[in-house]
Amino acid sequence: MLGRWLLDQARWGFRQAAPFIPGEGKLRRVLPLIFFVIGFVLLIYVGAQYAAMYTEQHRLTRAWEQQNTPGVQDYIVQAESDPLTRLSIPKINLDAVVVEGTSRRQLLVGPGHVQASAIPGEAGNAVITAHRDTFFRHIFELNKGDEIQVRRRGAAYRYEVTGKRIVEPSDVSVIRPSDEARLTLITCYPTYYIGPAPERLVVFAKLVDHAGDSAGVHPAARPASARE
């Protein structure tokens, strides 16, 4: 009993000795409001980013459809010099128009084609990258044998996933040129990591078939019968 009494006295004395902080009660009342305002502003910011992304994708989709309308080959000069690429992955319900370049602004509106890499559908290693929290959120679900479709300039290219790997951001071997028609998809990893992700997820695929207008298609990307 004596020990418990001494313990209670010590606790009471600690509370009595606690320093008085002017405005502490008011600060406690204001803090929840401050956090609410910060959260609301962040929500508006993210919502605006997604709205801009969907709006731009809608515009790019209309432009792609115009370029790939059967029988319409004389598009505007800009479209002819820079035809749009459409990337579709049925397994993860991805369907997006790819933009040229991988700057922060470009990746906000769509997957970005690494301009130093091969053009999708042509011989070489075509590299496409996108954010893990938007277009490439689910590419970690892809496995060997899964199909990836690329449509460009009236032609359709079918790729097959050959594997995937997790690498360091400094590992540039995954974007190395290739003699074969290949497709490499890259995004940050882990997918649901909070903050800057420390690794990269890379999905590899090879061209297995193509159909449609072969105009402007690299010979190495055509079937053997079409090259002979």
C-alpha positions in Angstrom: 0.0 0.0 0.0 2.8 2.4 0.9 4.5 1.7 -2.4 1.3 2.5 -4.4 0.8 5.7 -2.4 4.4 6.8 -3.1 3.8 6.0 -6.8 0.6 8.1 -6.9 2.3 11.0 -5.2 5.2 10.9 -7.7 2.7 11.0 -10.7 0.8 13.9 -9.1 4.0 15.8 -8.5 5.1 15.3 -12.1 1.8 16.7 -13.4 2.1 19.6 -11.1 5.6 20.3 -12.3 4.7 20.2 -16.0 5.5 23.6 -17.5 2.6 25.8 -18.6 2.7 26.5 -22.4 0.8 29.7 -23.4 -1.7 28.9 -26.1 -1.3 25.2 -25.9 -5.0 24.6 -25.8 -5.6 26.8 -28.8 -2.9 25.0 -30.7 -4.5 21.7 -30.1 -7.8 23.0 -31.4 -6.2 24.5 -34.5 -3.9 21.6 -35.5 -6.7 19.3 -36.8 -7.9 22.2 -39.0 -4.4 22.7 -40.4 -4.0 19.1 -41.2 -7.5 19.0 -42.8 -6.6 22.0 -45.0 -3.3 20.4 -46.1 -5.0 17.2 -46.9 -7.7 19.0 -48.9 -5.1 20.9 -50.9 -3.2 17.7 -51.7 -6.5 16.0 -52.8 -7.3 18.9 -55.1 -3.8 18.8 -56.5 -3.8 15.1 -57.2 -7.3 15.3 -58.7 -6.2 18.1 -61.0 -3.3 16.0 -62.2 -5.5 13.0 -63.0 -8.0 15.2 -64.7 -5.3 16.7 -66.9 -4.0 13.2 -67.7 -7.4 11.8 -68.7 -8.1 14.9 -70.8 -4.8 14.7 -72.7 -5.2 10.9 -73.2 -8.7 11.6 -74.7 -7.2 14.1 -77.1 -4.4 11.8 -78.0 -6.8 8.9 -78.6 -8.8 11.0 -81.0 -5.6 12.0 -82.9 -4.5 8.4 -83.0 -7.9 7.2 -84.4 -7.6 9.9 -87.1 -4.2 8.7 -88.1 -5.2 5.1 -88.2 -8.6 5.4 -90.0 -8.6 2.9 -92.8 -8.0 4.5 -96.2 -6.7 7.8 -94.6 -3.0 7.9 -95.4 -2.6 11.7 -96.1 -2.7 13.0 -92.5 -1.4 16.4 -91.6 2.4 16.8 -91.8 2.9 16.7 -88.1 1.1 13.4 -87.8 3.1 12.0 -90.7 6.4 12.9 -89.2 5.5 11.8 -85.7 2.8 9.1 -85.8 1.2 8.1 -82.5 1.7 4.7 -80.9 -1.1 3.0 -79.0 -0.1 0.5 -76.3 -2.6 -2.2 -75.1 -2.1 -4.9 -72.5 -5.3 -7.0 -72.3 -4.4 -8.8 -69.1 -4.2 -5.6 -67.0 -6.8 -3.6 -69.0 -4.3 -1.1 -70.2 -5.0 1.0 -73.3 -3.1 4.2 -73.7 -1.5 6.4 -76.3 2.3 6.7 -75.9 4.0 10.1 -75.9 7.5 10.8 -77.2 9.9 11.5 -74.4 10.2 10.8 -70.7 10.2 14.1 -69.0 8.2 14.7 -65.9 5.6 16.6 -67.8 5.3 14.0 -70.6 4.9 11.1 -68.1 2.0 13.0 -66.5 -0.1 12.4 -69.6 0.9 9.0 -70.8 3.6 6.3 -71.1 6.7 7.7 -72.6 8.8 6.3 -75.4 12.6 6.6 -74.7 13.5 8.6 -77.8 17.0 7.1 -78.0 15.5 3.6 -78.3 14.0 1.8 -81.3 10.5 2.7 -82.6 7.9 0.2 -81.5 7.5 -2.4 -84.2 10.9 -1.9 -85.8 14.1 -3.9 -85.3 15.8 -3.0 -82.0 14.9 -2.5 -78.4 11.9 -0.2 -78.0 11.7 1.1 -74.5 8.6 2.6 -72.9 8.4 3.9 -69.3 5.5 5.1 -67.1 4.7 5.9 -63.5 3.9 3.1 -61.1 0.9 4.9 -59.8 -0.8 5.6 -63.1 -0.4 3.6 -66.4 2.0 1.0 -65.3 0.4 0.3 -61.9 -0.2 -3.3 -62.7 2.6 -4.4 -65.0 4.1 -6.4 -62.1 1.2 -8.9 -62.8 2.5 -9.7 -66.3 4.1 -13.1 -66.7 5.9 -15.0 -69.5 3.6 -15.6 -72.4 1.3 -12.6 -71.8 0.4 -10.5 -74.8 1.2 -6.9 -75.4 -0.2 -5.1 -78.4 1.2 -2.0 -80.2 -0.6 -0.2 -83.0 1.0 2.4 -85.1 0.6 3.9 -88.6 -2.2 1.4 -89.5 -0.1 -1.7 -88.4 -0.6 -3.9 -85.4 2.3 -5.6 -83.6 1.9 -8.4 -81.1 4.5 -8.9 -78.5 4.9 -11.7 -76.1 6.3 -11.3 -72.6 9.5 -13.2 -72.1 10.3 -12.3 -68.5 10.7 -9.5 -66.0 13.4 -8.4 -63.6 14.0 -5.9 -60.7 17.1 -3.8 -61.2 18.8 -0.8 -59.7 18.0 2.6 -61.3 21.6 2.8 -62.5 21.4 -0.5 -64.4 21.2 0.7 -68.1 21.8 -2.8 -69.5 18.0 -3.3 -69.8 17.8 -0.5 -72.4 20.7 -1.9 -74.4 20.1 -2.0 -78.2 19.0 -5.3 -79.8 19.2 -6.8 -83.3 15.7 -8.3 -82.8 12.4 -6.4 -82.5 11.9 -6.2 -78.7 9.8 -4.2 -76.3 10.9 -3.2 -72.8 8.5 -1.7 -70.2 10.0 0.1 -67.2 8.5 1.5 -64.0 9.5 2.3 -60.5 9.4 -0.5 -57.9 8.0 -1.5 -55.4 4.7 -0.4 -56.8 3.1 0.7 -53.5 6.3 2.1 -51.9 5.7 5.4 -50.1 8.2 8.0 -51.4 10.8 7.7 -54.2 11.0 4.0 -55.1 14.5 2.6 -54.8 14.3 0.0 -57.6 13.0 -0.5 -61.2 10.7 -3.2 -62.5 11.5 -4.2 -66.1 9.2 -6.3 -68.3 10.8 -7.8 -71.4 8.8 -8.8 -74.6 9.6 -9.9 -78.1 7.7 -9.3 -81.4 5.9 -12.4 -82.5 3.5 -11.2 -85.1 2.3 -8.1 -87.0 -0.5 -7.3 -89.4 -1.8 -4.3 -91.3 -0.2 -1.7 -93.4 3.5 -2.3 -93.7 4.3 1.2 -94.9 7.2 2.6 -92.9 7.8 -0.7 -91.1 11.4 -1.8 -90.7 11.9 -5.0 -92.8 13.2 -6.9 -89.8 9.9 -6.4 -88.1 8.0 -8.1 -91.0 7.3 -11.8 -91.3 9.9 -13.6 -93.4 7.4 -14.1 -96.2 6.9 -10.4 -96.5 10.7 -9.7 -96.6 11.4 -12.2 -99.4 
